[in-house]
Amino acid sequence: MNYAIKPNSVISHFLPGAIFLLALLLLFQTPDMNLKNLSSLIKDATTNNLAHDGAILAGFGLFAWFAGLLFDAIRNSFVECLWDHLAGTGRWWWDIFFRGEADKVNHLVEHYYSYYVFDINVTFACFLLVIAALVNLIFSCHSPMWYLWWLVGVIVTGIIFYCDARSLRKEIVRGAEERL
């Protein structure tokens, strides 16, 4: 059996987790820990201790992968059931992944489903980032204007990815209707 990590898994699971963790880092930076200091810290670390740097990168990668898988588990457990119920489609259309022809299923996964999962996972990450920003506002590490711009950016990003996910999901359901 081939257990190699496929690009669509990286796109749909690792990237949303990495985006979430990097945005949290940006959100929770203190005034004395600006991005210039952070980049010089990383530069100093990379020139001094490669084992330490590798451990940091591996740890970040594992946490990003775990966060992305957590977002995906929430999508599988709650979002899909709710969306199927609200859309009135039921759960039948998921059968395309099990009963469809292999080349059509691969096309569906590579061109629609992976990006749909990515979009939903990023949308969920944006939702959590808004909650984190509101909690962080209590500790007032940044000016209120900084929070306003940060929140607007995260909310707009979340809305864009949500709309794209909704569109992709409609295309997947339409494709399933035509093939089943």
N, C-alpha and C positions, 0 to 999 in steps of 0.2 A: 504494500500500500504506500502511496505517496502522501506524506504528511507535510509537504513544503508549505510555507506561508505564502498565500496567494496575494497579489496586489489588491484585490477587492477587500480582503480582510484588513489589510493595512489601511486602506482608504476609509472603510466604514467603522473600524474599531480604534485603531491606534491614533489616527489624526484627531478625532474629536476629543479623546483623552488628553492628547498633547496640547491642543488648543486650550482646553479647560485649565490644565495645570499652569501653562504659561500666562494665561489671563489672571489666574489666582495670584501668581507671583507678582504681576504688574499691579493688581489691586491691593495686595497686602504689603507692598514695599513701604518702608517708612521714609520720612523726609531725608534722613541721613543715608538711606540706601537707594540712591537713584540708579538709573540704568547705566550711567557712565561708570559709577563705582562697581556695579555688578559685572560689567564687561571687563573692567581691568582686573577684578578678582578672578574671573574665569581665565583671562589671559595669563595671569600670574600662576594660577593653579596648573594650567596646561604645560607650562614650561618647567615646573618643578617636580611633579609627581604623576606619571602616567597611570599608575595603578589606581591612585585616588580618583583621577579624572574618569577612568573607565568605570569605576564603581559608581560614581555620581551619574554618569550617562546611562549605565545599566539600570540603576535604581529609578531614574526618571522614566526610562523606557518601560520598565515593569509597572510603575504607577500609572503611566499614561495608558498602557494596554489594559490594565485593570479598570481604570475609570471608564474607558471606552466600552469594555465588556459589561460593566455595571449599567451604563446608559442603555446598552443593547438589551440587557436582561429586563430592565424596566420597560423598554419598548415592547419586548415580546410578551411580558406578563400583563401589562396594563393598557398601554396605548393601542396595541393592535385589537384587543378585544373591544375596547371602547369605540375605536374608529369603525370596526366592522359593524358594531351594533348601531351606531349613529348613522352610518352611511347606508344601512339596510342591505349590505352586500352579503352578510353572513360570512362564514368561514370557508365555504366551498372553494373559493378561488385559489386558496393556498395549495390545492391539489395539483396545480400546474407544475409545481416543483417536484412532484413525485410521479405524476402520470404523463407528463409532457415528453416530447422527443428530446433527446440529450442535447442536440445542437441548438434547438430553440430555447431550452432551459438555460444553457450556457450563455446564449445571446441575451436573454432576459436578465440573468444575474449580472453579466458584465456591463450592460448598457443601461439598465434601469434599477434593478434591485439594490445593488451595491451603493449607488448614489442616493437612493431613497433612504437606506439605513444610515448613511453618512449624514444626510440632511436632518433626519429625526434625531440622531444622536447629538449633533451640533445644536439643534433647537433645544434639546433638554439641557445641554451644557450651558447655553445662554440663560435659560430659566434659572438654573442653579447659581449662575454668576450674578444675576440680578438680586437674588436672595442674599448672596454673600456680600454684595455691595451695600445692601441696606443694613446688614448686620455690621459691616465695617464702618458705616457712616456713624454709628454710635461711638466708635473709638476715635473718630475724626482725625485720621492720619493725613488726609488731603483736604484741600479747600472744597467747599460745596460746588463750585463751578467745575472742578475736575470731575467730581462725581456725576454731575449733570451730563457732561460730554461722554464720560465713560458709559453711563447708563443708556444714553441715547444710542451710542454705537452698538452696545450689546443687544438692546431691544430691537433695533433696526436689523441687525444681523440675524437675530432669532426669527423675526418675521419673514425675512427673505428666504431663509432655509426652510421654514415651515411651509411657505407657499410653494416652494419647489418640491418639497416632499409630498405635499398634497397632489400636485400635478403628476408627479412620477407614479404615485400610488394609483391614481385614476388610469394612467396608461397601462400599468401592470394588470389591473382588474380587467380593463378592456381587452388586453391581449389574452388573458385567461379565458374570458368569455368566448373569444373567437376560436380558441384551441381546445376547449373542453366541451 
